[in-house]
Amino acid sequence: MTADDLFGRIDDEDYPAYTMGRAAELLGTTQNFLRAIGEARLITPLRSEGGHRRYSRYQLRIAARARELVDHGTSVEAACRIIVLEDQLEEAQRINAEYRRAAEAAKPSATP
């Protein structure tokens, strides 16, 4: 493995660099919380060769959002559903914006 490979992993949002214990520590939560959002299928951690859960920075951001909602009184299941719906809304808005740009580009220019 080259130094470039190692630096690429450091910048890779999806590289599963964090153990469950470290992820829980970073989030200020419990390992049971991470298991719960995994069971709710909000995030699916990669498994190491030994079967241990490993989390990426992207997954930790999602888990942090779930924790924020739970800390404000939302159940784990509802928090996970809210996050999925927020993600779907964001994607729909992105697609709509692309369609609007394409429609604007396809309009004939109005020349007096």
MARSE-861560 format. One line per field, with one value per atom (N, C-alpha, C): chain; x, y, z; atom name. Coordinates in nm, 2 decimals. Layout:
N
chain	A, ...;
east	X, ...;
north	Y, ...;
up	Z, ...;
atom	CA, ...;
This chain:
112
chain	A, A, A, A, A, A, A, A, A, A, A, A, A, A, A, A, A, A, A, A, A, A, A, A, A, A, A, A, A, A, A, A, A, A, A, A, A, A, A, A, A, A, A, A, A, A, A, A, A, A, A, A, A, A, A, A, A, A, A, A, A, A, A, A, A, A, A, A, A, A, A, A, A, A, A, A, A, A, A, A, A, A, A, A, A, A, A, A, A, A, A, A, A, A, A, A, A, A, A, A, A, A, A, A, A, A, A, A, A, A, A, A, A, A, A, A, A, A, A, A, A, A, A, A, A, A, A, A, A, A, A, A, A, A, A, A, A, A, A, A, A, A, A, A, A, A, A, A, A, A, A, A, A, A, A, A, A, A, A, A, A, A, A, A, A, A, A, A, A, A, A, A, A, A, A, A, A, A, A, A, A, A, A, A, A, A, A, A, A, A, A, A, A, A, A, A, A, A, A, A, A, A, A, A, A, A, A, A, A, A, A, A, A, A, A, A, A, A, A, A, A, A, A, A, A, A, A, A, A, A, A, A, A, A, A, A, A, A, A, A, A, A, A, A, A, A, A, A, A, A, A, A, A, A, A, A, A, A, A, A, A, A, A, A, A, A, A, A, A, A, A, A, A, A, A, A, A, A, A, A, A, A, A, A, A, A, A, A, A, A, A, A, A, A, A, A, A, A, A, A, A, A, A, A, A, A, A, A, A, A, A, A, A, A, A, A, A, A, A, A, A, A, A, A, A, A, A, A, A, A, A, A, A, A, A, A;
east	0.08, 0.00, 0.09, 0.05, 0.14, 0.08, 0.16, 0.12, 0.00, -0.01, -0.13, -0.25, -0.24, -0.36, -0.40, -0.31, -0.34, -0.41, -0.35, -0.41, -0.55, -0.57, -0.70, -0.80, -0.76, -0.86, -0.89, -0.79, -0.82, -0.93, -0.93, -1.02, -1.16, -1.16, -1.28, -1.38, -1.50, -1.61, -1.67, -1.65, -1.72, -1.63, -1.50, -1.41, -1.44, -1.47, -1.51, -1.39, -1.36, -1.24, -1.26, -1.39, -1.42, -1.48, -1.42, -1.49, -1.61, -1.69, -1.82, -1.79, -1.69, -1.66, -1.61, -1.53, -1.48, -1.59, -1.68, -1.79, -1.88, -1.91, -2.00, -1.93, -1.80, -1.73, -1.74, -1.71, -1.71, -1.85, -1.96, -2.09, -2.15, -2.08, -2.13, -2.25, -2.25, -2.37, -2.32, -2.41, -2.38, -2.37, -2.31, -2.30, -2.44, -2.53, -2.66, -2.74, -2.71, -2.77, -2.73, -2.61, -2.56, -2.62, -2.63, -2.70, -2.85, -2.91, -3.06, -3.08, -2.99, -3.01, -2.97, -2.88, -2.85, -2.96, -3.03, -3.15, -3.26, -3.27, -3.37, -3.33, -3.22, -3.16, -3.14, -3.11, -3.07, -2.93, -2.84, -2.70, -2.67, -2.59, -2.54, -2.39, -2.33, -2.19, -2.12, -2.00, -1.93, -1.88, -1.86, -1.81, -1.66, -1.58, -1.44, -1.43, -1.31, -1.30, -1.34, -1.32, -1.35, -1.50, -1.58, -1.72, -1.76, -1.66, -1.68, -1.74, -1.83, -1.88, -1.78, -1.78, -1.69, -1.77, -1.75, -1.83, -1.75, -1.81, -1.75, -1.78, -1.71, -1.75, -1.89, -1.93, -2.06, -2.17, -2.14, -2.24, -2.24, -2.13, -2.13, -2.21, -2.21, -2.29, -2.44, -2.47, -2.61, -2.65, -2.56, -2.59, -2.60, -2.52, -2.52, -2.66, -2.71, -2.84, -2.95, -2.94, -3.04, -3.03, -2.91, -2.89, -2.95, -2.93, -2.99, -3.14, -3.21, -3.35, -3.39, -3.32, -3.36, -3.34, -3.23, -3.21, -3.32, -3.39, -3.51, -3.64, -3.63, -3.75, -3.82, -3.76, -3.81, -3.76, -3.85, -3.81, -3.70, -3.63, -3.52, -3.58, -3.69, -3.76, -3.81, -3.87, -3.92, -3.80, -3.70, -3.58, -3.52, -3.51, -3.46, -3.55, -3.68, -3.77, -3.76, -3.75, -3.74, -3.62, -3.51, -3.38, -3.39, -3.46, -3.48, -3.56, -3.67, -3.76, -3.69, -3.61, -3.53, -3.44, -3.38, -3.29, -3.36, -3.48, -3.56, -3.61, -3.64, -3.69, -3.57, -3.45, -3.34, -3.31, -3.32, -3.29, -3.40, -3.53, -3.63, -3.62, -3.57, -3.55, -3.43, -3.33, -3.22, -3.26, -3.34, -3.39, -3.48, -3.57, -3.65, -3.57, -3.47, -3.38, -3.31, -3.27, -3.21, -3.31, -3.44, -3.54, -3.57, -3.57, -3.60, -3.49, -3.36, -3.25, -3.26, -3.29, -3.30, -3.41, -3.53, -3.64, -3.61, -3.54, -3.49, -3.40, -3.31, -3.21, -3.27, -3.39, -3.45, -3.55, -3.58, -3.68, -3.61, -3.68, -3.63, -3.61, -3.50, -3.47, -3.57, -3.62, -3.71, -3.63, -3.64, -3.57, -3.67, -3.66, -3.76, -3.74;
north	-0.12, 0.00, 0.12, 0.22, 0.34, 0.45, 0.55, 0.67, 0.73, 0.74, 0.79, 0.71, 0.58, 0.50, 0.53, 0.55, 0.58, 0.72, 0.82, 0.95, 0.95, 0.87, 0.86, 0.81, 0.71, 0.66, 0.77, 0.85, 0.96, 1.05, 1.08, 1.17, 1.11, 0.97, 0.90, 0.90, 0.97, 0.97, 0.84, 0.74, 0.61, 0.50, 0.54, 0.44, 0.40, 0.28, 0.24, 0.24, 0.35, 0.37, 0.36, 0.36, 0.37, 0.25, 0.19, 0.08, 0.13, 0.03, 0.07, 0.15, 0.11, 0.18, 0.32, 0.34, 0.47, 0.56, 0.50, 0.57, 0.62, 0.53, 0.57, 0.68, 0.67, 0.77, 0.91, 0.91, 1.03, 1.10, 1.01, 1.07, 1.10, 1.05, 1.07, 0.99, 0.87, 0.78, 0.64, 0.55, 0.41, 0.33, 0.21, 0.12, 0.06, 0.05, 0.01, 0.10, 0.23, 0.33, 0.30, 0.27, 0.24, 0.11, 0.01, -0.11, -0.09, 0.00, 0.03, 0.10, 0.19, 0.26, 0.16, 0.07, -0.03, -0.13, -0.17, -0.26, -0.19, -0.05, 0.02, 0.05, 0.00, 0.01, 0.15, 0.24, 0.38, 0.37, 0.30, 0.28, 0.13, 0.09, -0.05, -0.05, -0.07, -0.07, -0.18, -0.16, -0.27, -0.36, -0.49, -0.58, -0.61, -0.61, -0.65, -0.80, -0.85, -0.99, -1.07, -1.01, -1.07, -1.05, -0.98, -0.96, -0.84, -0.75, -0.63, -0.52, -0.44, -0.33, -0.22, -0.16, -0.05, 0.06, 0.19, 0.30, 0.40, 0.46, 0.57, 0.70, 0.81, 0.94, 0.98, 0.94, 0.96, 0.90, 0.78, 0.71, 0.78, 0.83, 0.90, 1.03, 1.10, 1.22, 1.18, 1.07, 1.03, 0.99, 0.92, 0.87, 1.00, 1.10, 1.22, 1.29, 1.29, 1.35, 1.27, 1.14, 1.06, 1.08, 1.09, 1.12, 1.25, 1.35, 1.49, 1.48, 1.40, 1.39, 1.31, 1.21, 1.13, 1.21, 1.29, 1.38, 1.48, 1.51, 1.60, 1.53, 1.40, 1.33, 1.24, 1.23, 1.15, 1.00, 0.91, 0.77, 0.73, 0.63, 0.59, 0.56, 0.48, 0.44, 0.56, 0.66, 0.78, 0.87, 0.88, 0.95, 0.90, 0.77, 0.70, 0.73, 0.72, 0.75, 0.90, 0.99, 1.13, 1.15, 1.09, 1.11, 1.06, 0.94, 0.88, 0.98, 1.03, 1.12, 1.25, 1.30, 1.42, 1.40, 1.28, 1.25, 1.24, 1.17, 1.16, 1.30, 1.39, 1.52, 1.60, 1.59, 1.65, 1.60, 1.47, 1.42, 1.46, 1.47, 1.51, 1.66, 1.74, 1.88, 1.90, 1.81, 1.82, 1.78, 1.68, 1.63, 1.74, 1.80, 1.91, 2.02, 2.06, 2.17, 2.14, 2.01, 1.97, 1.98, 1.94, 1.95, 2.09, 2.18, 2.32, 2.38, 2.35, 2.40, 2.35, 2.22, 2.16, 2.23, 2.25, 2.32, 2.46, 2.53, 2.67, 2.67, 2.57, 2.57, 2.53, 2.45, 2.41, 2.51, 2.62, 2.72, 2.80, 2.83, 2.92, 3.06, 3.12, 3.25, 3.35, 3.44, 3.54, 3.66, 3.68, 3.79, 3.88, 4.01, 4.11, 4.14;
up	0.00, 0.00, 0.00, -0.08, -0.09, 0.00, 0.02, 0.10, 0.04, -0.10, -0.16, -0.13, -0.12, -0.08, 0.06, 0.15, 0.29, 0.30, 0.23, 0.23, 0.17, 0.07, 0.01, 0.10, 0.19, 0.29, 0.39, 0.43, 0.53, 0.48, 0.35, 0.29, 0.25, 0.25, 0.21, 0.31, 0.28, 0.38, 0.41, 0.31, 0.33, 0.38, 0.41, 0.46, 0.60, 0.63, 0.77, 0.87, 0.92, 1.00, 1.15, 1.19, 1.34, 1.39, 1.50, 1.57, 1.63, 1.68, 1.75, 1.87, 1.95, 2.07, 2.05, 1.95, 1.91, 1.86, 1.78, 1.72, 1.83, 1.93, 2.04, 2.12, 2.14, 2.22, 2.15, 2.02, 1.94, 1.94, 1.94, 1.94, 2.07, 2.18, 2.31, 2.34, 2.29, 2.30, 2.34, 2.34, 2.38, 2.26, 2.27, 2.17, 2.14, 2.24, 2.22, 2.12, 2.13, 2.04, 1.90, 1.88, 1.74, 1.69, 1.78, 1.74, 1.70, 1.78, 1.76, 1.62, 1.59, 1.46, 1.34, 1.37, 1.28, 1.25, 1.36, 1.35, 1.28, 1.30, 1.23, 1.08, 1.04, 0.91, 0.86, 0.96, 0.92, 0.86, 0.93, 0.88, 0.89, 0.80, 0.80, 0.80, 0.92, 0.93, 0.86, 0.81, 0.75, 0.86, 0.83, 0.93, 0.90, 1.00, 0.98, 0.96, 0.93, 0.91, 1.04, 1.15, 1.28, 1.31, 1.23, 1.25, 1.33, 1.36, 1.44, 1.34, 1.40, 1.32, 1.31, 1.19, 1.15, 1.09, 1.13, 1.08, 1.01, 0.91, 0.83, 0.89, 0.84, 0.89, 0.84, 0.72, 0.67, 0.76, 0.80, 0.89, 1.03, 1.07, 1.20, 1.20, 1.08, 1.07, 1.08, 1.01, 1.02, 1.16, 1.23, 1.36, 1.46, 1.43, 1.51, 1.50, 1.38, 1.35, 1.43, 1.42, 1.49, 1.64, 1.69, 1.84, 1.87, 1.79, 1.81, 1.83, 1.74, 1.74, 1.87, 1.90, 2.02, 2.15, 2.15, 2.27, 2.29, 2.18, 2.19, 2.21, 2.24, 2.28, 2.17, 2.05, 1.95, 1.97, 1.94, 1.96, 1.85, 1.88, 1.78, 1.65, 1.65, 1.52, 1.44, 1.51, 1.45, 1.40, 1.48, 1.43, 1.30, 1.30, 1.18, 1.06, 1.08, 0.97, 0.92, 1.02, 0.98, 0.90, 0.94, 0.86, 0.72, 0.71, 0.57, 0.49, 0.55, 0.47, 0.44, 0.53, 0.50, 0.38, 0.38, 0.27, 0.14, 0.14, 0.02, -0.03, 0.06, 0.02, -0.04, 0.02, -0.04, -0.18, -0.20, -0.34, -0.44, -0.39, -0.48, -0.52, -0.42, -0.45, -0.55, -0.54, -0.63, -0.77, -0.78, -0.91, -0.97, -0.90, -0.95, -1.00, -0.93, -0.97, -1.10, -1.12, -1.25, -1.36, -1.33, -1.44, -1.47, -1.37, -1.40, -1.48, -1.45, -1.53, -1.67, -1.69, -1.83, -1.90, -1.84, -1.90, -1.94, -1.86, -1.89, -2.01, -2.01, -2.12, -2.25, -2.24, -2.37, -2.42, -2.35, -2.39, -2.50, -2.61, -2.71, -2.65, -2.69, -2.63, -2.70, -2.62, -2.67, -2.73, -2.86, -2.92, -2.98, -2.94, -2.99, -3.14;
atom	N, CA, C, N, CA, C, N, CA, C, N, CA, C, N, CA, C, N, CA, C, N, CA, C, N, CA, C, N, CA, C, N, CA, C, N, CA, C, N, CA, C, N, CA, C, N, CA, C, N, CA, C, N, CA, C, N, CA, C, N, CA, C, N, CA, C, N, CA, C, N, CA, C, N, CA, C, N, CA, C, N, CA, C, N, CA, C, N, CA, C, N, CA, C, N, CA, C, N, CA, C, N, CA, C, N, CA, C, N, CA, C, N, CA, C, N, CA, C, N, CA, C, N, CA, C, N, CA, C, N, CA, C, N, CA, C, N, CA, C, N, CA, C, N, CA, C, N, CA, C, N, CA, C, N, CA, C, N, CA, C, N, CA, C, N, CA, C, N, CA, C, N, CA, C, N, CA, C, N, CA, C, N, CA, C, N, CA, C, N, CA, C, N, CA, C, N, CA, C, N, CA, C, N, CA, C, N, CA, C, N, CA, C, N, CA, C, N, CA, C, N, CA, C, N, CA, C, N, CA, C, N, CA, C, N, CA, C, N, CA, C, N, CA, C, N, CA, C, N, CA, C, N, CA, C, N, CA, C, N, CA, C, N, CA, C, N, CA, C, N, CA, C, N, CA, C, N, CA, C, N, CA, C, N, CA, C, N, CA, C, N, CA, C, N, CA, C, N, CA, C, N, CA, C, N, CA, C, N, CA, C, N, CA, C, N, CA, C, N, CA, C, N, CA, C, N, CA, C, N, CA, C, N, CA, C, N, CA, C, N, CA, C, N, CA, C, N, CA, C, N, CA, C, N, CA, C, N, CA, C, N, CA, C, N, CA, C, N, CA, C, N, CA, C, N, CA, C, N, CA, C, N, CA, C, N, CA, C, N, CA, C;
